[in-house]
Amino acid sequence: MKRVAYPIIPVIVFLTMQALAGAVILLTDEEAEGFRNEQGITNSSFFLGSILVSGIATVGIIAMLKMIEWREVLNIQTIRWKTGWLAVIAALLGIYSLNIAAEMLALPDLMENTFINMASTPLGWLTIGIAGPIVEEFVFRESVLGYMLRHQVKPWTAIILSAFIFGIIHLNPAQIPFAIGIGLVLGVIYYKTGNIVLTSTIHIVNNSAAVWQMYVMGTEMKEFSLIETMGGIIVSSTIMAASMTGCIWLLFYFWKNYKTKINYETIY
């Protein structure tokens, strides 16, 4: 196994750039008053712009480190849509069931106020709904998972490790279990397709739907319960089980029938 520690480098770069984006706000004392509303929640174009720039810088740095395979990473022509669309449906079923499961766990959401506030602006939509998912796919699927696959790490080992890294890196208890679950699904899809076209599409749909819900509901989002909306714990548990079963079945079918031409050992 070559350069086994390398997959952690994109994670360090990602965290460093995120930290620098936050530091820019904190160090700009003269502007700081305009960055927070009455609840102390950051809300400014400068703040959101800093996050966008940090994301672009992250991708640029890991590209310079040659941890992105540009020939394949965004190659839409290699996607076999006849089978690939099943992976999208599987992912959406998995996301739905994971949302129910996450609500049942009732873990504290340390970022809820910030996300609701960010969703109130077009730049916030761009940051959370589109740019964020694309950057994360470059980092956690292409540069972490992809690098391990290209350097002889066994597929399921690489998929599971990358999913746990993706979950833990969110640092928000309410997001961690969900991110690990969706990380597994996206990992399977990435492994079979060899690029981030489908995974980015799914990630954008998920985040954009969440942003739309927060935009429409505003602070009422804090009181929203998916379980109550569906009629209670019994009904929601049944739907969750059915959705997860459908997700697993479709992913298994996708795994068995998606004919990939990717040979990770010969890409480099």
Backbone as numpy.savetxt, mean C-alpha at the origin, in Angstrom:
# Nx Ny Nz CAx CAy CAz Cx Cy Cz
22.76 -16.95 -1.62 21.91 -15.76 -1.62 22.81 -14.52 -1.62
22.67 -13.64 -2.59 23.55 -12.51 -2.75 22.99 -11.28 -2.02
23.86 -10.55 -1.35 23.53 -9.28 -0.73 22.19 -9.33 -0.01
22.10 -10.23 0.95 20.85 -10.53 1.60 20.28 -9.34 2.36
21.12 -8.42 2.80 20.64 -7.27 3.57 20.10 -6.14 2.69
20.31 -6.21 1.40 19.94 -5.11 0.52 18.45 -4.75 0.55
17.53 -5.71 0.67 16.10 -5.33 0.66 15.70 -4.36 1.75
16.48 -4.26 2.82 16.13 -3.33 3.89 16.51 -1.90 3.52
17.37 -1.73 2.52 17.83 -0.39 2.14 16.68 0.49 1.64
15.80 -0.01 0.74 14.68 0.84 0.31 13.78 1.25 1.48
13.64 0.37 2.45 12.82 0.69 3.63 13.45 1.83 4.41
14.77 1.77 4.59 15.47 2.83 5.30 15.35 4.15 4.55
15.50 4.08 3.22 15.37 5.28 2.40 13.96 5.85 2.52
12.97 4.98 2.46 11.56 5.40 2.57 11.30 6.11 3.89
11.74 5.50 4.98 11.54 6.08 6.31 12.29 7.40 6.47
13.50 7.44 5.94 14.32 8.65 6.04 13.66 9.82 5.31
13.18 9.56 4.11 12.54 10.61 3.33 11.25 11.09 4.00
10.50 10.14 4.58 9.28 10.52 5.29 9.62 11.38 6.51
10.67 10.98 7.23 11.09 11.73 8.41 11.55 13.14 8.02
12.27 13.24 6.91 12.74 14.54 6.46 11.57 15.44 6.07
10.54 14.85 5.46 9.36 15.63 5.10 8.71 16.22 6.35
8.64 15.41 7.40 8.08 15.91 8.66 8.97 16.94 9.31
10.28 16.75 9.20 11.23 17.69 9.82 11.17 19.05 9.15
10.92 19.06 7.85 10.81 20.33 7.13 9.71 21.18 7.74
8.60 20.54 8.10 7.48 21.27 8.70 7.87 21.78 10.09
8.42 20.92 10.90 8.75 21.28 12.28 9.80 22.37 12.36
10.74 22.36 11.41 11.84 23.32 11.45 11.47 24.67 10.85
10.35 24.72 10.16 9.93 25.98 9.56 9.01 26.69 10.54
9.60 27.21 11.60 8.83 27.80 12.69 7.92 28.94 12.25
8.41 29.73 11.32 7.65 30.91 10.91 6.34 30.52 10.25
6.34 29.36 9.57 5.15 28.91 8.87 4.30 27.96 9.69
4.82 27.50 10.80 4.19 26.41 11.54 2.76 26.71 11.96
2.46 27.96 12.25 1.11 28.30 12.70 0.07 28.00 11.63
0.47 28.12 10.38 -0.47 27.87 9.30 -0.60 26.42 8.93
0.17 25.56 9.57 0.16 24.15 9.22 -0.82 23.34 10.05
-1.43 23.97 11.08 -2.28 23.18 11.96 -3.62 23.87 12.19
-4.67 23.07 12.23 -6.00 23.63 12.51 -6.25 23.63 14.01
-7.49 23.89 14.40 -7.76 24.00 15.83 -7.55 22.70 16.59
-7.56 21.56 15.92 -7.28 20.29 16.59 -5.78 19.95 16.55
-5.00 20.84 15.95 -3.56 20.59 15.87 -3.18 19.65 14.76
-4.07 19.51 13.76 -3.80 18.59 12.66 -3.14 19.34 11.50
-2.08 18.78 11.00 -1.38 19.42 9.90 -2.27 19.52 8.68
-2.31 20.69 8.07 -3.16 20.89 6.90 -2.59 22.03 6.06
-1.75 21.73 5.11 -1.22 22.77 4.25 -0.70 22.16 2.97
-0.68 22.99 1.93 -0.12 22.54 0.66 1.36 22.27 0.81
2.01 23.03 1.66 3.44 22.84 1.89 3.72 21.46 2.48
2.89 21.08 3.46 3.04 19.77 4.09 2.83 18.65 3.08
1.73 18.73 2.32 1.43 17.69 1.35 2.46 17.67 0.23
2.92 18.86 -0.17 3.96 18.93 -1.18 5.25 18.28 -0.72
5.56 18.44 0.56 6.76 17.82 1.12 6.68 16.30 1.05
5.49 15.77 1.32 5.30 14.32 1.25 5.47 13.82 -0.19
4.91 14.57 -1.15 5.04 14.19 -2.56 6.51 14.20 -2.99
7.21 15.25 -2.62 8.62 15.36 -2.99 9.43 14.23 -2.35
9.10 13.89 -1.09 9.83 12.82 -0.41 9.60 11.48 -1.12
8.39 11.28 -1.64 8.09 10.06 -2.37 8.88 9.97 -3.66
8.92 11.08 -4.40 9.69 11.12 -5.65 11.17 10.89 -5.37
11.66 11.51 -4.30 13.07 11.35 -3.93 13.37 9.90 -3.56
12.43 9.26 -2.87 12.61 7.85 -2.49 12.80 6.97 -3.70
11.91 7.12 -4.69 12.01 6.32 -5.91 13.31 6.64 -6.64
13.67 7.91 -6.68 14.91 8.29 -7.35 16.13 7.66 -6.73
16.17 7.64 -5.41 17.34 7.08 -4.71 17.45 5.57 -4.93
16.33 4.85 -4.78 16.41 3.40 -4.96 16.66 3.04 -6.42
16.28 3.95 -7.33 16.61 3.72 -8.74 18.11 3.86 -8.96
18.71 4.86 -8.31 20.17 5.04 -8.42 20.93 3.87 -7.81
20.29 3.22 -6.82 20.91 2.05 -6.21 20.70 0.78 -7.06
20.06 0.95 -8.20 19.80 -0.14 -9.15 18.96 -1.25 -8.53
17.94 -0.85 -7.78 17.03 -1.82 -7.18 15.66 -1.81 -7.84
15.59 -1.17 -9.01 14.37 -1.17 -9.82 14.70 -1.73 -11.18
13.91 -2.69 -11.62 14.10 -3.27 -12.94 13.18 -2.53 -13.92
13.71 -1.48 -14.55 12.88 -0.58 -15.36 12.31 -1.26 -16.60
12.94 -2.29 -17.08 12.42 -2.97 -18.28 11.08 -3.63 -18.04
10.79 -3.97 -16.78 9.58 -4.72 -16.47 8.61 -4.00 -15.54
9.13 -3.09 -14.70 8.35 -2.59 -13.57 7.01 -1.96 -13.97
6.95 -1.28 -15.11 5.71 -0.63 -15.56 5.29 -1.10 -16.95
5.70 -2.30 -17.31 5.43 -2.82 -18.65 4.03 -3.40 -18.75
3.09 -2.58 -19.16 1.69 -3.00 -19.23 1.46 -4.05 -20.31
2.34 -4.10 -21.31 2.17 -5.03 -22.41 2.37 -6.49 -22.01
3.03 -6.72 -20.89 3.27 -8.10 -20.47 2.12 -8.66 -19.63
1.16 -7.81 -19.25 0.04 -8.27 -18.43 -0.90 -9.14 -19.24
-1.20 -10.31 -18.73 -2.15 -11.22 -19.38 -3.52 -10.98 -18.76
-4.27 -10.08 -19.40 -5.51 -9.58 -18.80 -6.59 -10.66 -18.71
-6.51 -11.67 -19.55 -7.52 -12.73 -19.52 -7.59 -13.38 -18.15
-6.46 -13.52 -17.50 -6.40 -14.09 -16.16 -6.14 -13.01 -15.11
-5.46 -11.96 -15.51 -5.07 -10.93 -14.57 -6.23 -10.23 -13.88
-7.35 -10.05 -14.60 -8.48 -9.35 -13.99 -9.04 -10.13 -12.81
-8.84 -11.45 -12.78 -9.29 -12.25 -11.63 -8.51 -11.86 -10.37
-7.26 -11.50 -10.55 -6.45 -11.07 -9.41 -6.98 -9.76 -8.84
-7.46 -8.88 -9.70 -8.03 -7.61 -9.24 -9.28 -7.86 -8.40
-10.14 -8.75 -8.89 -11.36 -9.08 -8.13 -10.99 -9.74 -6.81
-10.01 -10.64 -6.85 -9.55 -11.31 -5.62 -9.07 -10.29 -4.61
-8.29 -9.32 -5.08 -7.76 -8.30 -4.19 -8.87 -7.45 -3.58
-9.87 -7.09 -4.38 -10.97 -6.28 -3.87 -11.78 -7.04 -2.83
-11.99 -8.33 -3.05 -12.68 -9.16 -2.05 -11.84 -9.24 -0.78
-10.53 -9.40 -0.95 -9.65 -9.46 0.21 -9.66 -8.15 0.99
-9.63 -7.03 0.27 -9.66 -5.72 0.93 -10.93 -5.54 1.73
-12.06 -5.95 1.17 -13.35 -5.82 1.86 -13.35 -6.64 3.14
-12.91 -7.88 3.04 -12.90 -8.75 4.22 -11.90 -8.26 5.27
-10.76 -7.74 4.82 -9.76 -7.23 5.75 -10.24 -5.97 6.47
-11.03 -5.16 5.79 -11.61 -3.98 6.43 -12.54 -4.38 7.58
-13.32 -5.42 7.35 -14.22 -5.91 8.41 -13.39 -6.46 9.56
-12.37 -7.26 9.24 -11.53 -7.85 10.27 -10.81 -6.77 11.08
-10.31 -5.73 10.40 -9.61 -4.66 11.08 -10.54 -3.93 12.05
-11.79 -3.75 11.64 -12.77 -3.10 12.53 -13.06 -3.97 13.74
-13.12 -5.26 13.55 -13.36 -6.17 14.68 -12.23 -6.12 15.69
-11.00 -5.94 15.22 -9.85 -5.87 16.12 -9.86 -4.60 16.96
-10.48 -3.55 16.42 -10.64 -2.28 17.15 -9.31 -1.73 17.68
-8.29 -1.80 16.86 -6.99 -1.27 17.26 -6.99 0.26 17.13
-6.22 0.95 17.93 -6.20 2.42 17.87 -5.67 2.93 16.53
-6.36 3.93 15.99 -5.95 4.53 14.72 -5.28 5.87 15.02
-3.96 5.88 15.01 -3.20 7.07 15.35 -3.19 8.12 14.24
-3.58 7.71 13.03 -3.52 8.61 11.88 -4.89 9.07 11.39
-5.95 8.70 12.08 -7.31 8.96 11.58 -7.55 10.45 11.34
-7.24 11.29 12.33 -7.46 12.72 12.18 -6.67 13.31 11.02
-5.42 12.89 10.92 -4.56 13.40 9.85 -5.08 13.02 8.48
-5.49 11.76 8.30 -6.00 11.31 7.01 -7.30 12.03 6.64
-8.21 12.18 7.60 -9.47 12.88 7.33 -9.19 14.31 6.89
-8.25 14.94 7.56 -7.90 16.32 7.22 -7.26 16.42 5.84
-6.36 15.49 5.53 -5.69 15.49 4.23 -6.68 15.24 3.10
-7.71 14.44 3.36 -8.68 14.09 2.33 -9.57 15.26 1.93
-9.48 16.36 2.65 -10.35 17.51 2.38 -9.82 18.40 1.26
-8.62 18.10 0.73 -8.04 18.93 -0.32 -7.66 18.08 -1.54
-7.69 18.67 -2.75 -7.29 17.94 -3.96 -5.87 17.39 -3.86
-4.96 18.20 -3.28 -3.59 17.74 -3.14 -3.51 16.55 -2.20
-4.39 16.54 -1.20 -4.46 15.40 -0.29 -4.92 14.15 -1.01
-5.91 14.31 -1.90 -6.37 13.18 -2.72 -5.21 12.62 -3.54
-4.46 13.54 -4.17 -3.33 13.10 -5.00 -2.28 12.38 -4.16
-2.02 12.90 -2.97 -0.98 12.34 -2.11 -1.35 10.96 -1.60
-2.56 10.85 -1.01 -2.98 9.58 -0.40 -3.47 8.59 -1.45
-4.24 9.10 -2.42 -4.93 8.20 -3.34 -4.11 7.70 -4.51
-3.14 8.49 -4.96 -2.41 8.11 -6.18 -0.90 8.03 -5.94
-0.30 9.13 -5.53 1.17 9.15 -5.40 1.66 8.17 -4.34
1.00 8.17 -3.18 1.41 7.27 -2.10 1.42 5.81 -2.52
0.32 5.30 -3.11 0.31 3.91 -3.55 1.40 3.57 -4.56
1.65 4.46 -5.51 2.66 4.19 -6.52 4.05 4.12 -5.89
4.35 5.07 -5.01 5.65 5.06 -4.32 5.81 3.78 -3.51
4.77 3.41 -2.78 4.85 2.20 -1.95 5.02 0.95 -2.79
4.42 0.92 -3.97 4.61 -0.25 -4.84 6.04 -0.32 -5.37
6.61 0.84 -5.70 8.02 0.86 -6.10 8.92 0.36 -4.98
8.61 0.77 -3.76 9.46 0.42 -2.62 9.25 -1.02 -2.18
8.00 -1.38 -1.84 7.76 -2.65 -1.16 7.54 -3.84 -2.10
7.02 -3.61 -3.28 6.89 -4.72 -4.21 8.12 -4.81 -5.11
8.45 -3.74 -5.81 9.57 -3.81 -6.77 10.93 -3.89 -6.09
11.18 -3.01 -5.11 12.53 -2.91 -4.55 12.80 -3.86 -3.39
11.76 -4.23 -2.64 11.95 -5.18 -1.54 11.66 -6.60 -2.02
10.43 -6.86 -2.41 10.06 -8.19 -2.88 10.79 -8.55 -4.16
10.77 -7.65 -5.13 11.42 -7.94 -6.41 12.89 -8.23 -6.27
13.57 -7.45 -5.42 15.00 -7.67 -5.24 15.28 -9.04 -4.64
14.47 -9.43 -3.65 14.66 -10.76 -3.06 14.43 -11.86 -4.09
13.40 -11.72 -4.91 13.10 -12.72 -5.93 14.23 -12.81 -6.95
14.82 -11.66 -7.27 15.89 -11.65 -8.27 17.22 -12.14 -7.71
17.25 -12.38 -6.40 18.48 -12.86 -5.78 18.24 -14.14 -4.99
17.46 -15.03 -5.60 17.31 -16.43 -5.19 16.64 -16.65 -3.82
15.89 -15.68 -3.32 15.07 -15.95 -2.13 13.83 -16.71 -2.59
13.44 -17.75 -1.89 12.28 -18.55 -2.28 11.04 -17.67 -2.34
10.19 -17.87 -3.37 9.04 -16.98 -3.59 8.17 -16.73 -2.37
7.73 -17.80 -1.69 6.83 -17.59 -0.56 7.55 -16.93 0.62
8.81 -17.22 0.78 9.58 -16.54 1.83 9.65 -15.04 1.54
9.93 -14.70 0.29 10.02 -13.29 -0.10 8.68 -12.59 0.02
7.61 -13.24 -0.41 6.27 -12.64 -0.35 5.87 -12.37 1.10
6.08 -13.35 1.98 5.68 -13.20 3.38 6.52 -12.14 4.08
7.83 -12.16 3.85 8.71 -11.17 4.47 8.34 -9.76 4.03
8.13 -9.58 2.75 7.81 -8.25 2.23 6.46 -7.76 2.76
5.51 -8.68 2.93 4.19 -8.31 3.45 4.29 -7.83 4.90
5.09 -8.53 5.70 5.25 -8.12 7.10 6.00 -6.79 7.21
6.99 -6.60 6.36 7.71 -5.33 6.34 6.74 -4.20 5.97
5.93 -4.46 4.95 4.95 -3.47 4.48 3.95 -3.12 5.58
3.54 -4.11 6.35 2.59 -3.86 7.43 3.21 -3.08 8.57
4.33 -3.55 9.05 4.98 -2.94 10.22 5.41 -1.51 9.94
5.81 -1.23 8.70 6.33 0.09 8.36 5.27 1.18 8.48
3.99 0.80 8.50 2.93 1.81 8.64 2.92 2.43 10.05
3.43 1.70 11.04 3.59 2.22 12.40 2.28 2.67 13.05
1.17 2.27 12.48 -0.15 2.64 13.00 -0.90 1.35 13.32
-1.19 1.06 14.58 -1.81 -0.21 14.96 -3.03 -0.59 14.12
-3.88 0.37 13.80 -5.09 0.07 13.03 -4.78 -0.35 11.60
-3.65 0.06 11.07 -3.30 -0.24 9.69 -2.44 -1.49 9.53
-1.71 -1.86 10.55 -0.71 -2.93 10.41 -1.31 -4.27 9.97
-2.35 -4.81 10.64 -2.89 -6.11 10.19 -3.44 -6.04 8.77
-4.13 -4.95 8.45 -4.68 -4.78 7.10 -3.56 -4.74 6.08
-2.50 -3.97 6.36 -1.41 -3.83 5.41 -0.67 -5.15 5.20
-0.53 -5.94 6.26 0.12 -7.25 6.10 -0.73 -8.14 5.19
-2.04 -8.14 5.41 -2.94 -8.97 4.60 -2.92 -8.57 3.14
-3.07 -7.27 2.88 -3.08 -6.83 1.48 -1.69 -6.96 0.89
-0.65 -6.88 1.73 0.71 -7.08 1.24 0.92 -8.49 0.70
0.30 -9.47 1.36 0.37 -10.85 0.87 -0.29 -10.98 -0.49
-1.48 -10.38 -0.62 -2.22 -10.45 -1.89 -1.43 -9.77 -3.00
-0.97 -8.57 -2.74 -0.21 -7.84 -3.76 1.11 -8.53 -4.07
1.69 -9.19 -3.07 2.92 -9.93 -3.29 2.74 -11.07 -4.27
1.64 -11.80 -4.11 1.33 -12.91 -5.03 1.16 -12.38 -6.45
0.42 -11.28 -6.57 0.16 -10.71 -7.89 1.46 -10.21 -8.52
2.30 -9.56 -7.72 3.58 -9.07 -8.25 4.44 -10.24 -8.73
4.51 -11.28 -7.93 5.35 -12.42 -8.29 4.96 -13.01 -9.64
3.66 -13.12 -9.88 3.21 -13.73 -11.12 3.32 -12.78 -12.32
3.08 -11.50 -12.11 3.11 -10.56 -13.24 4.50 -9.99 -13.49
5.32 -9.88 -12.43 6.67 -9.36 -12.59 6.76 -7.86 -12.67
5.65 -7.14 -12.43 5.70 -5.68 -12.43 4.63 -5.12 -11.49
4.57 -3.81 -11.39 3.65 -3.18 -10.43 2.42 -2.56 -11.10
2.12 -2.98 -12.32 0.96 -2.43 -13.03 -0.34 -2.78 -12.30
-0.58 -4.08 -12.09 -1.81 -4.50 -11.41 -1.79 -4.12 -9.94
-0.65 -4.29 -9.28 -0.60 -3.99 -7.85 -0.83 -2.50 -7.59
-0.28 -1.64 -8.44 -0.49 -0.20 -8.29 -1.95 0.16 -8.54
-2.56 -0.48 -9.54 -3.97 -0.22 -9.84 -4.84 -0.56 -8.64
-4.61 -1.73 -8.05 -5.38 -2.17 -6.89 -5.14 -1.24 -5.70
-3.90 -0.88 -5.48 -3.52 -0.02 -4.36 -4.17 1.36 -4.50
-4.18 1.90 -5.72 -4.80 3.20 -5.97 -6.30 3.14 -5.75
-6.94 2.08 -6.23 -8.39 1.93 -6.03 -8.72 1.88 -4.55
-7.95 1.11 -3.79 -8.19 0.99 -2.35 -8.05 2.34 -1.64
-6.92 3.02 -1.88 -6.68 4.29 -1.21 -7.65 5.38 -1.65
-7.95 5.41 -2.95 -8.86 6.43 -3.46 -10.27 6.26 -2.90
-10.69 5.01 -2.76 -12.01 4.75 -2.16 -12.05 5.24 -0.72
-10.96 5.01 0.02 -10.89 5.46 1.40 -10.89 6.99 1.48
-10.15 7.64 0.58 -10.10 9.10 0.57 -11.48 9.68 0.24
-12.16 9.08 -0.74 -13.50 9.55 -1.11 -14.45 9.44 0.08
-14.39 8.32 0.80 -15.25 8.13 1.96 -14.95 9.18 3.04
-13.67 9.44 3.27 -13.31 10.44 4.28 -13.72 11.84 3.83
-13.61 12.11 2.53 -14.00 13.42 2.01 -15.50 13.65 2.18
-16.29 12.63 1.86 -17.75 12.75 1.94 -18.22 12.84 3.39
-17.66 12.01 4.25 -18.13 11.92 5.63 -17.45 12.89 6.58
-16.25 13.32 6.26 -15.53 14.23 7.14 -15.29 13.62 8.51
-15.50 14.41 9.55 -15.26 13.93 10.91 -16.25 12.85 11.34
-17.38 12.73 10.61 -18.33 11.66 10.91 -17.74 10.29 10.64
-16.64 10.27 9.88 -15.95 9.01 9.58 -15.49 8.32 10.86
-15.21 9.11 11.90 -14.75 8.54 13.16 -15.80 7.65 13.81
-17.06 7.93 13.54 -18.16 7.17 14.15 -18.70 6.08 13.22
-18.19 6.03 11.99 -18.72 5.07 11.02 -18.33 3.65 11.40
-19.28 2.73 11.28 -19.02 1.32 11.55 -19.50 0.47 10.38
-18.58 -0.18 9.71 -18.92 -1.06 8.61 -19.76 -2.24 9.11
-19.42 -2.73 10.30 -20.15 -3.86 10.87 -21.60 -3.51 11.14
-21.84 -2.35 11.73 -23.21 -1.92 12.00 -23.98 -1.66 10.72
-23.31 -1.11 9.73 -23.95 -0.83 8.44 -24.44 -2.11 7.78
-23.70 -3.20 7.97 -24.07 -4.48 7.35 -25.08 -5.27 8.18
-25.41 -4.78 9.36 -26.46 -5.45 10.14 -25.98 -6.20 11.36
-24.75 -5.97 11.78 -24.28 -6.61 13.00 -23.16 -7.59 12.80
-22.67 -8.13 13.90 -21.48 -8.97 13.89 -21.68 -10.29 13.16
-22.87 -10.89 13.26 -23.10 -12.19 12.62 -23.10 -12.05 11.10
-23.85 -11.07 10.62 -23.93 -10.85 9.17 -22.56 -10.45 8.62
-21.90 -9.52 9.30 -20.61 -9.06 8.82 -19.56 -10.17 8.86
-19.60 -11.03 9.86 -18.66 -12.15 9.94 -18.88 -13.13 8.79
-20.14 -13.36 8.46 -20.48 -14.24 7.34 -19.97 -13.66 6.03
-20.21 -12.36 5.84 -19.75 -11.69 4.62 -18.22 -11.69 4.56
-17.59 -11.46 5.69 -16.14 -11.46 5.74 -15.58 -12.82 5.34
-16.15 -13.89 5.88 -15.70 -15.24 5.56 -15.90 -15.57 4.09
-17.07 -15.16 3.55 -17.36 -15.42 2.14 -16.41 -14.65 1.23
-16.15 -13.38 1.58 -15.25 -12.55 0.78 -13.82 -13.09 0.81
-13.37 -13.50 2.00 -12.02 -14.03 2.11 -11.88 -15.36 1.37
-12.92 -16.19 1.43 -12.91 -17.46 0.69 -12.82 -17.20 -0.80
-13.60 -16.23 -1.28 -13.56 -15.88 -2.70 -12.20 -15.34 -3.10
-11.61 -14.53 -2.22 -10.28 -13.97 -2.48 -9.25 -15.09 -2.62
-9.24 -16.01 -1.68 -8.25 -17.09 -1.68 -8.45 -18.00 -2.90
-9.70 -18.32 -3.21 -9.98 -19.20 -4.35 -9.52 -18.57 -5.65
-9.85 -17.28 -5.84 -9.47 -16.59 -7.07 -7.96 -16.43 -7.18
-7.31 -16.16 -6.04 -5.85 -16.04 -6.06 -5.20 -17.38 -6.40
-5.75 -18.46 -5.86 -5.23 -19.79 -6.17 -5.38 -20.08 -7.66
-6.55 -19.76 -8.21 -6.79 -19.96 -9.64 -5.82 -19.12 -10.46
-5.64 -17.87 -10.04 -4.70 -16.96 -10.70 -3.28 -17.51 -10.66
-2.89 -18.00 -9.48 -1.54 -18.55 -9.30 -1.30 -19.74 -10.23
-2.30 -20.58 -10.37 -2.15 -21.79 -11.17 -2.24 -21.53 -12.68
-2.97 -20.50 -13.08 -3.29 -20.33 -14.49 -2.65 -19.12 -15.16
-2.07 -18.22 -14.37 -1.42 -17.06 -14.98 -0.07 -17.48 -15.53
0.08 -17.44 -16.82 1.30 -17.88 -17.47 2.31 -16.73 -17.53
3.26 -16.75 -16.64 4.25 -15.69 -16.60 5.49 -16.06 -17.39
6.11 -15.03 -17.97 7.37 -15.23 -18.69 8.55 -14.73 -17.88
8.29 -14.32 -16.63 9.34 -13.75 -15.80 10.23 -14.84 -15.23
11.52 -14.68 -15.45 12.51 -15.56 -14.84 13.41 -14.67 -13.99
13.10 -14.59 -12.71 13.78 -13.64 -11.84 15.29 -13.87 -11.76
15.71 -15.09 -11.95 17.14 -15.39 -11.81 17.96 -14.89 -13.00
17.27 -14.60 -14.12 18.03 -14.18 -15.30 17.77 -12.74 -15.70
17.03 -11.99 -14.86 16.76 -10.58 -15.19 18.05 -9.78 -15.19
18.90 -9.99 -14.19 20.17 -9.26 -14.12 21.28 -10.08 -14.74
